[in-house]
Amino acid sequence: LQHPRRRLHFDYRDAGGRATRREVRPLALVFWGERWPLAARCEWRRDFRSFRVDRLARPTLGERFPDEPGRRLQDYLKQVGAA
């Protein structure tokens, strides 16, 4: 079964309370300590980011995205030193 690879749009509040609207390519959802971070490629920042799920609001699915080198989970893991 192939993953549909759909962008995710949501409102996000960072640790300082600043609100932003994000468009991301979801890569992984993991349990870490007492939190669930979403590992993603942020389309607007053009970089990998992690987002705490408890800070997400109004999530909606967007258009499909292609599988591209440099924007995959294994690339994220290399960047954060986990691969």
Backbone as numpy.savetxt, mean C-alpha at the origin, in Angstrom:
# Nx Ny Nz CAx CAy CAz Cx Cy Cz
-5.14 -19.29 -9.45 -6.00 -18.11 -9.45 -5.10 -16.87 -9.45
-5.28 -15.99 -10.41 -4.46 -14.80 -10.52 -5.09 -13.63 -9.77
-4.26 -12.89 -9.07 -4.70 -11.71 -8.33 -5.15 -10.65 -9.31
-6.27 -9.97 -9.04 -6.78 -8.98 -10.00 -5.95 -7.70 -10.11
-5.03 -7.44 -9.20 -4.18 -6.25 -9.25 -4.97 -4.97 -9.49
-5.70 -4.55 -8.47 -6.49 -3.32 -8.60 -5.96 -2.28 -7.63
-5.88 -1.05 -8.09 -5.46 0.05 -7.23 -6.48 0.23 -6.12
-6.00 0.79 -5.02 -6.85 1.08 -3.88 -6.73 2.57 -3.57
-7.87 3.23 -3.42 -7.93 4.66 -3.06 -8.48 4.75 -1.64
-7.90 5.64 -0.83 -8.41 5.81 0.54 -7.94 7.14 1.12
-8.63 7.57 2.16 -8.19 8.71 2.96 -7.30 8.14 4.05
-6.25 8.89 4.41 -5.31 8.40 5.41 -4.91 9.51 6.35
-4.81 9.18 7.63 -4.29 10.11 8.65 -2.99 9.55 9.18
-1.92 10.34 9.08 -0.63 9.87 9.58 -0.56 10.03 11.09
0.59 9.69 11.67 0.76 9.74 13.12 0.57 11.15 13.67
0.85 12.17 12.86 0.68 13.55 13.28 -0.73 14.09 13.06
-1.62 13.24 12.51 -3.00 13.66 12.29 -3.25 14.33 10.95
-2.22 14.43 10.10 -2.39 15.04 8.79 -3.16 14.10 7.86
-4.15 14.65 7.18 -5.00 13.84 6.30 -4.54 13.99 4.85
-4.52 12.86 4.14 -4.21 12.84 2.72 -5.12 11.83 2.04
-5.26 11.96 0.74 -5.96 10.97 -0.08 -4.88 10.21 -0.82
-4.95 8.89 -0.81 -3.90 8.07 -1.43 -4.45 7.17 -2.52
-3.60 6.88 -3.48 -3.85 5.89 -4.51 -2.65 4.97 -4.50
-2.88 3.68 -4.22 -1.77 2.75 -4.06 -1.99 1.47 -4.84
-0.89 0.75 -5.05 -0.91 -0.62 -5.56 -0.69 -1.50 -4.33
-1.73 -2.15 -3.83 -1.55 -3.00 -2.64 -0.61 -4.16 -2.93
0.29 -4.44 -1.99 1.24 -5.53 -2.16 1.08 -6.63 -1.12
0.83 -6.23 0.14 0.70 -7.23 1.21 0.02 -6.60 2.41
-0.69 -7.43 3.13 -1.30 -7.04 4.40 -0.78 -8.04 5.43
-0.11 -7.53 6.46 0.53 -8.41 7.44 0.18 -7.98 8.85
0.30 -8.91 9.77 0.11 -8.58 11.18 1.48 -8.32 11.77
1.66 -7.15 12.38 2.96 -6.77 12.95 2.71 -6.19 14.33
3.11 -6.90 15.36 2.86 -6.44 16.73 1.37 -6.43 16.99
0.84 -5.26 17.24 -0.61 -5.12 17.46 -1.30 -4.40 16.32
-0.64 -4.24 15.20 -1.17 -3.47 14.08 -1.16 -4.29 12.80
-1.99 -3.85 11.83 -2.04 -4.44 10.51 -1.56 -3.40 9.50
-0.29 -3.43 9.08 0.16 -2.51 8.04 -0.11 -3.06 6.64
-0.47 -2.16 5.75 -0.64 -2.46 4.34 0.63 -2.02 3.63
1.35 -2.96 3.05 2.53 -2.62 2.23 2.02 -2.29 0.84
2.47 -1.17 0.29 1.94 -0.72 -1.00 2.95 0.13 -1.75
2.69 0.29 -3.02 3.43 1.22 -3.86 2.52 2.43 -4.03
2.90 3.58 -3.48 2.09 4.79 -3.57 2.28 5.41 -4.95
1.17 5.55 -5.67 1.23 6.09 -7.02 1.63 7.56 -7.03
1.19 8.32 -6.05 1.47 9.76 -6.03 2.86 10.07 -5.51
3.36 9.29 -4.56 4.72 9.49 -4.03 5.76 8.79 -4.90
5.28 7.87 -5.75 6.17 7.08 -6.61 7.23 6.34 -5.80
6.76 5.75 -4.70 7.67 5.03 -3.81 6.85 4.04 -2.98
7.55 3.13 -2.35 6.90 2.18 -1.46 6.56 2.85 -0.13
5.44 2.46 0.42 4.99 2.99 1.71 4.26 1.88 2.45
4.15 2.05 3.76 3.27 1.17 4.54 2.25 2.07 5.24
1.03 1.56 5.33 -0.09 2.32 5.89 -0.77 1.48 6.96
-0.96 2.07 8.13 -1.70 1.36 9.17 -3.17 1.29 8.79
-3.69 0.09 8.79 -5.08 -0.12 8.37 -6.06 0.63 9.27
-5.73 0.78 10.54 -6.64 1.49 11.46 -6.68 2.99 11.19
-5.84 3.48 10.29 -5.85 4.90 9.91 -6.45 5.14 8.53
-6.91 4.08 7.87 -7.53 4.18 6.56 -9.01 4.53 6.70
-9.53 5.30 5.76 -10.96 5.61 5.72 -11.42 5.65 4.26
-12.64 5.32 4.04 -13.31 5.37 2.73 -12.52 4.67 1.62
-12.13 3.40 1.83 -11.40 2.69 0.77 -12.31 2.35 -0.40
-11.78 2.51 -1.61 -12.49 2.11 -2.83 -11.50 1.48 -3.79
-11.98 0.52 -4.56 -11.13 -0.12 -5.56 -11.06 0.76 -6.81
-9.88 0.80 -7.40 -9.68 1.55 -8.63 -9.42 0.62 -9.79
-8.79 1.15 -10.81 -8.53 0.39 -12.02 -7.43 -0.65 -11.80
-7.37 -1.58 -12.71 -6.33 -2.62 -12.67 -4.96 -2.00 -12.98
-3.92 -2.66 -12.49 -2.57 -2.22 -12.81 -1.75 -3.42 -13.27
-0.77 -3.20 -14.13 0.04 -4.31 -14.64 1.10 -4.75 -13.63
1.59 -5.95 -13.79 2.70 -6.46 -13.00 3.97 -5.89 -13.61
4.65 -5.00 -12.89 5.82 -4.31 -13.44 7.05 -4.49 -12.55
8.19 -4.78 -13.14 9.43 -4.86 -12.37 9.68 -3.54 -11.64
10.17 -3.65 -10.41 10.46 -2.46 -9.61 9.28 -1.99 -8.78
8.11 -2.60 -8.99 6.90 -2.20 -8.26 6.21 -3.40 -7.62
6.94 -4.46 -7.41 6.40 -5.71 -6.88 6.72 -5.86 -5.40
6.07 -6.85 -4.78 6.31 -7.12 -3.36 7.78 -7.42 -3.11
8.41 -8.22 -3.96 9.82 -8.54 -3.73 10.69 -7.30 -3.80
10.32 -6.29 -4.59 11.07 -5.04 -4.65 10.89 -4.25 -3.36
9.67 -4.24 -2.83 9.40 -3.59 -1.54 10.24 -4.25 -0.44
10.24 -5.57 -0.41 10.99 -6.29 0.63 12.48 -6.01 0.55
13.01 -5.90 -0.66 14.43 -5.54 -0.82 14.70 -4.15 -0.26
13.81 -3.22 -0.55 14.00 -1.84 -0.10 13.99 -1.72 1.42
13.13 -2.49 2.08 13.05 -2.40 3.54 14.01 -3.37 4.23
14.81 -4.09 3.43 15.82 -4.97 3.99 15.29 -6.28 4.51
14.16 -6.72 4.00 13.56 -7.97 4.47 13.77 -9.13 3.49
14.44 -8.87 2.39 14.63 -9.95 1.40 16.10 -10.31 1.27
